[in-house]
Amino acid sequence: MGSGIAHRLHQCHMRVLITEAAVPTAVRRTVAFAEAVYEGEHTVEGVKAIGIENAESAGDVWNRGAIPLIVDPNAESRHAVEPAVLVDAMMAKKNSSTTITDAHLVIGVGPGFTAGINAHAVVESNRGYFLGRVIWNGTAEPDTGAPAPVGGHTYARVLRAPRDGKFNAHKAIGDFVAHGEVIGEVEGVAVRGEIPGLVRGLIRDGVEVTQGLKIGDIDPRTERGYCYVISDKARAIGGGVLEAILHSFKGLKVEIGD
């Protein structure tokens, strides 16, 4: 979700700085800028994120037309950058450490935020009629705990860690798998697909996981191209964030040069 937001804001010529965890556990890694933590850089739909060591290096990356990304789980770099807008897109689904005073405009994505209390605006993240809606008073819908249906499948399409330990992948994103086929293992315990389909998302090989953590996603639609593009949900949320920003800065006058 965060990468979808960052991509949309970057495409609208905004200077975006992404802060990340030291060991990201993104599942849809092909479209997650978090991969830059491991690889140094990562491109999503033509937009590149480049890892930086400190916030002072962000300007160089912006000048190269890319998005700087820094390992900074508590977003401490906001003190050096002093952003006009801070977007908390961690999707923690619970109360966040983000406060309404962290920036001129603070936007929270999904449950855990209350507009006017710990964020100026909240963007709805629950699939359905209100997905992407900007909330200026109140909260997003509570977490349902249920995966969205894809091809008629909900829980069966999601892969979860069977125990704590290191994940070892047997398949890669983009591979087709049969029902019951082994996709990976955690400390010798096999992770099998419950439905046939295409591996659309899979956590990085060698990452330490905890029991129950989402580590993969099987798409029964078997459209390989879906593995490499931002989801409809992420685009909708990104649109909501963009709306909140443009609404809040509606009086801002921008001069566009040659």
ZIMO-V501797 format. One record per residue. RES is the residue in three letters. NEAR is the number of other ideal C-beta (glycine too) atoms within 10 Angstrom. Layout:
BEGIN
RES:NEAR + RES:NEAR
END
This chain:
BEGIN
MET:22 + GLY:23 + SER:27 + GLY:26 + ILE:25 + ALA:25 + HIS:23 + ARG:21 + LEU:19 + HIS:21 + GLN:14 + CYS:12 + HIS:8 + MET:14 + ARG:15 + VAL:25 + LEU:22 + ILE:24 + THR:20 + GLU:22 + ALA:14 + ALA:8 + VAL:13 + PRO:19 + THR:19 + ALA:21 + VAL:18 + ARG:24 + ARG:21 + THR:18 + VAL:24 + ALA:24 + PHE:29 + ALA:23 + GLU:23 + ALA:26 + VAL:22 + TYR:14 + GLU:12 + GLY:11 + GLU:15 + HIS:23 + THR:16 + VAL:23 + GLU:12 + GLY:7 + VAL:19 + LYS:17 + ALA:29 + ILE:19 + GLY:21 + ILE:21 + GLU:8 + ASN:11 + ALA:19 + GLU:11 + SER:14 + ALA:22 + GLY:13 + ASP:12 + VAL:22 + TRP:15 + ASN:8 + ARG:11 + GLY:9 + ALA:18 + ILE:27 + PRO:25 + LEU:27 + ILE:22 + VAL:17 + ASP:18 + PRO:13 + ASN:10 + ALA:20 + GLU:11 + SER:20 + ARG:17 + HIS:9 + ALA:12 + VAL:19 + GLU:10 + PRO:18 + ALA:14 + VAL:19 + LEU:23 + VAL:27 + ASP:23 + ALA:22 + MET:20 + MET:14 + ALA:17 + LYS:14 + LYS:9 + ASN:11 + SER:17 + SER:12 + THR:23 + THR:13 + ILE:17 + THR:9 + ASP:18 + ALA:19 + HIS:13 + LEU:19 + VAL:23 + ILE:25 + GLY:29 + VAL:27 + GLY:25 + PRO:22 + GLY:22 + PHE:27 + THR:17 + ALA:22 + GLY:14 + ILE:13 + ASN:20 + ALA:27 + HIS:20 + ALA:24 + VAL:30 + VAL:31 + GLU:22 + SER:25 + ASN:17 + ARG:17 + GLY:10 + TYR:7 + PHE:16 + LEU:18 + GLY:20 + ARG:18 + VAL:20 + ILE:21 + TRP:12 + ASN:9 + GLY:11 + THR:17 + ALA:22 + GLU:16 + PRO:11 + ASP:15 + THR:11 + GLY:7 + ALA:10 + PRO:15 + ALA:14 + PRO:11 + VAL:19 + GLY:12 + GLY:9 + HIS:17 + THR:11 + TYR:11 + ALA:16 + ARG:22 + VAL:19 + LEU:24 + ARG:15 + ALA:24 + PRO:18 + ARG:13 + ASP:13 + GLY:16 + LYS:12 + PHE:23 + ASN:14 + ALA:20 + HIS:15 + LYS:18 + ALA:11 + ILE:20 + GLY:15 + ASP:15 + PHE:13 + VAL:19 + ALA:10 + HIS:12 + GLY:11 + GLU:16 + VAL:12 + ILE:20 + GLY:22 + GLU:18 + VAL:22 + GLU:13 + GLY:9 + VAL:12 + ALA:13 + VAL:23 + ARG:15 + GLY:20 + GLU:14 + ILE:17 + PRO:14 + GLY:22 + LEU:19 + VAL:24 + ARG:26 + GLY:22 + LEU:28 + ILE:24 + ARG:19 + ASP:12 + GLY:10 + VAL:18 + GLU:13 + VAL:22 + THR:13 + GLN:12 + GLY:11 + LEU:17 + LYS:15 + ILE:25 + GLY:25 + ASP:21 + ILE:28 + ASP:19 + PRO:16 + ARG:12 + THR:13 + GLU:11 + ARG:15 + GLY:7 + TYR:18 + CYS:21 + TYR:14 + VAL:14 + ILE:20 + SER:17 + ASP:13 + LYS:16 + ALA:23 + ARG:16 + ALA:19 + ILE:27 + GLY:27 + GLY:17 + GLY:25 + VAL:25 + LEU:19 + GLU:15 + ALA:24 + ILE:21 + LEU:11 + HIS:12 + SER:18 + PHE:14 + LYS:7 + GLY:5 + LEU:9 + LYS:5 + VAL:6 + GLU:4 + ILE:5 + GLY:3 + ASP:2
END
